[in-house]
């Protein structure tokens, strides 16, 4: 399954996550950083969903944002 979605969809999902989960995106990104070192995107999404009872779309958006920010740090 592809993990590509439009920028607008991604931003909309991110905007709803704090309201739906009670946690800020920065908290979720820290959770992913401190979580298990999984290589595959879908494995990370599955872990986040199972460990934190998140909806698939929210978990996918969090992992996608984590990967985007990690890639941006490498470019610096």
C-alpha positions as a printed Julia matrix, in Angstrom:
76×3 Matrix{Float64}:
  0.0    0.0    0.0
  1.32   3.43  -0.91
  1.95   6.0    1.78
  1.7    8.95  -0.6
 -1.05  11.44  -0.05
 -1.64  15.02  -1.1
 -0.09  17.84   0.88
 -3.57  19.19   1.64
 -4.79  15.83   2.97
 -1.65  15.47   5.06
 -2.02  18.96   6.58
 -5.73  18.39   7.3
 -4.98  15.13   9.09
 -2.2   16.73  11.13
 -4.48  19.6   12.12
 -7.11  17.18  13.49
 -4.74  14.92  15.43
 -4.39  17.09  18.59
 -8.17  17.39  18.9
 -8.78  13.68  18.29
 -5.94  12.34  20.43
 -5.41  14.99  23.09
 -1.7   15.15  22.19
  0.25  17.61  20.07
  2.08  16.54  16.93
  5.43  17.22  18.64
  4.48  14.68  21.34
  3.63  12.08  18.71
  6.87  12.7   16.83
  8.83  12.23  20.05
  6.91   8.98  20.66
  7.93   7.72  17.23
 11.54   8.79  17.8
 11.65   6.91  21.1
  9.78   3.89  19.73
 11.17   0.76  18.12
 13.57   1.07  15.2
 11.31  -0.25  12.47
 12.41   0.19   8.86
  9.23  -0.15   6.81
  6.63   2.63   6.74
  3.69   0.25   7.23
  5.44  -1.46  10.16
  5.81   1.92  11.87
  2.15   2.74  11.2
  1.04  -0.66  12.56
  3.16  -0.23  15.68
  1.8    3.26  16.34
 -1.79   2.12  15.82
 -1.43  -0.91  18.06
  0.58   0.7   20.82
 -1.51   3.88  21.01
 -4.92   2.92  19.63
 -4.79   5.45  16.79
 -6.89   5.53  13.66
 -5.04   4.37  10.55
 -5.12   7.81   8.9
 -3.75   9.55  11.98
 -0.95   7.02  12.45
 -0.09   7.27   8.77
  0.03  11.08   8.91
  2.24  11.05  12.02
  4.73   8.62  10.46
  4.7   10.54   7.19
  5.43  13.8    9.04
  8.16  12.11  11.05
  9.81  10.85   7.86
  9.51  14.28   6.19
 11.15  16.03   9.13
 13.88  13.39   9.4
 14.68  13.78   5.7
 14.78  17.58   6.07
 17.28  17.28   8.95
 19.55  15.15   6.77
 19.59  17.83   4.08
 20.97  20.47   6.45
